[in-house]
């Protein structure tokens, strides 16, 4: 019997350990460490709420220029490590047929690889679009990109095909999430489309990139969960979400560290199911 609730979650630092957008650069350009360092500085400022989303991805996007599609897919399949408890967390969502979305500033190519190549429950998604193009300069559209990712994963014999090495990132990023407030709007639009009210909706994240998403969902009567959270997010929620913390609409679960475990989030999901 499907559950009458909706779960939205961030990706980086929440479901996986790696900051996928910057680690993809490290893997793709091992001989050019300055690319990773430049992106890393920008993302560090953004996750602390000190650099706007648009500027962050302008800087970081430039560092991906020339990244082969094959490398982007392989990174998601072989280099992303999930936060402890992920398999049990995913199994719970599958067992109870809980509609799920990953709403993340991570790149869509990573979400496609996760959808088709990892033990994730079926999920909707909204991410930022790392633009890929063929040698001739023809931009790869999103439906074609997902199909290429799926074919690469499902047909290992095709992985050496030259097409996966001839398609490269252009260095441009089309923002599907314009700012921190966008996440709440996206999540509530998704839940509304499923016929699920805000009171049955939950959003989970770990840094200031999820601050307004967590707070807005809580203020709408749902659950906002800071999981594997950093200090900046905790300070923000304790100040701006004091009332929601006291009323049980915001939860702080596991400060950022090696002991964070997604199984500790399951009681929140269970309570949402029973509301």
N, C-alpha and C positions, 0 to 999 in steps of 0.2 A: 504494500500500500504506500503510494508516494506521500512524502511529508509535506505538510502545508507550511513550508518556510523556505527561505532563500538565503544562501550563504555567498558572500562576495569576499574575496581575499586578494591581497597584494601577492606578488611573486618573490621579489628579491628580499632576502632577509626574513621572509615570513614562511614560505614553503621551501625555498632553497637557500643554502648558505651563501653562494656566490652572488656578487653584484654582477649580474650576467652581462650588462652592457659594457662594463669596463673590462671584465675578465675575458670577454670575447676578443677584445683588442690585444690583450696580452698574449693570448694563444695565437692570434692571427699574424702578429708582427713581432716575433721574438727578437729580431735583430734591430728593432726600432723602439726601445723602451720608452723614449720620450712621448710616444703616442699614448701609451698606457698612463704615464705620469700626468700628462695634461688632462686626460679624461677623468682620472681619479681625483684630481684637485677640484674639478668642476662638480663632480657628483658629491664629494664630501661637503662642499658648501651648500649644495641643493638639499641634501638630506637633513642638514641642520637648519634649513629655512633661510639661508643667507644668499641664495642665488636663484633668480626666477627660472622656471621650467624652460622657457624659450631659449634663454641664453645658455643654460646648461647643455641642452641638446644641440645647439648650434656648435658649441665648442667640442662636445664629445662626438657628435656626428662626423665632423671633419676628420677625426682620427680613424674612422672606419673606412675611409676612401680606399678602394682597391681590395677589400676583404672578399675572398671568394665565397660563394654560396655554400660550397662543400664544407668549408671551415666553420661557417656559422651553424650549420646543421650538426656537424660532428661535435662541436662544442656542447650543444644542448644535450646530445645523446650520451657523451662520454665524460664530460668535465663538470657537469652540474651535480652537486651532491645535495640530497634532500635533508632538511632539518629532521632531527630524531623524532620518531613517532609518525612520520609521514605515511608510511604504508598502512598503519592501523587507522590513521585519520582518513585516508582515502577510502579504505575498505568500509568504514562506517558510513561515509557519504553514499557509497554505492549501495550498500545493504539497505539503507533507508530511503534511497532514491531522492536525495535532497538536491534540488536544483542548485547548481554551483556556477559561479563566474570568477574568472581571474581578471581583475581590473588593475592594470599595472602599467607603469611607465616603461616597462621592459618592451623589447621589440617583438613584433608580431611573428617574425620568423622563429623566435625561440618558443613562443606559445604554440605554434603549429607543430614544432618538433615534439614538444611536451604532449600535445594532444594525441599524436599518432605514434609516439615511440616510447612512452613511459607509462607506468601503472597509475595514471591519473584517472579520476572519474570523468565522465563526459562533462565538459564545461563550456559555457559561453565565454567570450573573451573580448576585452578592449585593451589595446596596447598602443604604443607608438610604432609608427611604420618606418623601419629602416629601408630606404629605397634601394632596390637592386635593378641593374640594367644589363642587357646583353652587350657584347662587344660593339655592336652597331649603334649603341646608345639607346636602344628601345627599352623603355621602362617596363619592368615585370609587374603586372597588376596583381592585386592581392589574391584573387581566386586562383590565378596561375601559380603564384608563389606557393600557396598552400598545397596545390596539387603536386608541384615539384618536390616539396618536402615529403609529402606522403609517399610518392613514388620512390624516393631515395630510401626511405625507411622500410617500406614494404617489399622492395625488390633489391636485395643486396647485390645482385649481379649487375645492377645498373649504376652502382656507386662510382665506378671508374669512368663512366661516360663523361666525355669532355665538356658537356653542357654545364655540369656542376662546378667546373673550374673556370668556365668562360663567362659566367654571370658573376658580377662583382657589385659590392656596395658602392654607391655614388658619393657617399659622404653627406647625404642629405637625410633628414628625419622629418617626416610628416607627423605632427603631434596629434594623436587621437585623444590625448589628455593634455589640455592646455595649461591647467594650473591645479593646485591642490583641491580647490572646491569642485572641480569637474568630477572627481570620483563619486561624490555623493549623488550628483545629478544623474550620472550614468547608472549607478547602482539602483536608484529609485525608479528610473525609467525601465530598467530590466525587470525589476520585481513587479512593476505595474503591468508590464506586458505579459507576465505570467499569472496575473490576477492575484498576486500576493501583496498584502498591505504592508506599509512600513513597519508596523509593530511586529511582523513576522520576519523581518529582514535583519541580517547581521553583516557588518563589514569588519575586516581584520587587517591590520598592518603593523609596521614596526618602526617607522620613522616619521619625520615631519611631512613627508610626501603623502601620508595617510591621515594627517592630523584633522583636517576639515571633513574628510570622509567619515572617520570614526565619530567625530563630534556631531555632525549633521544627522547621521543615521540614529544616534542615541537621542538627539533632540526630537526626532520624528517618532520616537516611541519604540524603536528597535534596539538592537544591541551593537555597541561599538567595542571592539576588542583590540587592545594594544598587546601584541604578542611578540616576544623577543625584542622588546622595545628599547630604544635608546633614551638617553637622559633628556634630550630636547623634547621628545614626544611626551615623556612622563610629566615634565614640568608644564608643558602646554596644557595637557588634559587636567592636571590637578588645579590649574588656575581657571581655564576657560570651561572646563567640564565638571566643576566641583559638584554642582547640583545633580548631574547625571551619574557621577560616581556614587554619590550618596543614595540615589534612588535605585541603583542596580542596573543602570542602562549602559554604563561603561565599566569594563573590566581591564585591569592591568595584570597580565599573565606572563611571568618569566621575563625578567630583565635580560638584555642581550648578553649572551654568554654560552658556554659549552653545555650548560645544563638545560637549555630550553628544549621543550618536548611538546610536540603538537597534540599528544594525547591529553595534555592538561587543558586543552581548549574544548575537548569533547563535552564536559558538563555544561558549558555555555550553549553548545549546539543542541544538546539534549533538552535543556530548559526551553529553548526556542521552539522545539518541536512540540512541547507539551503545553505551550501557552494557549 
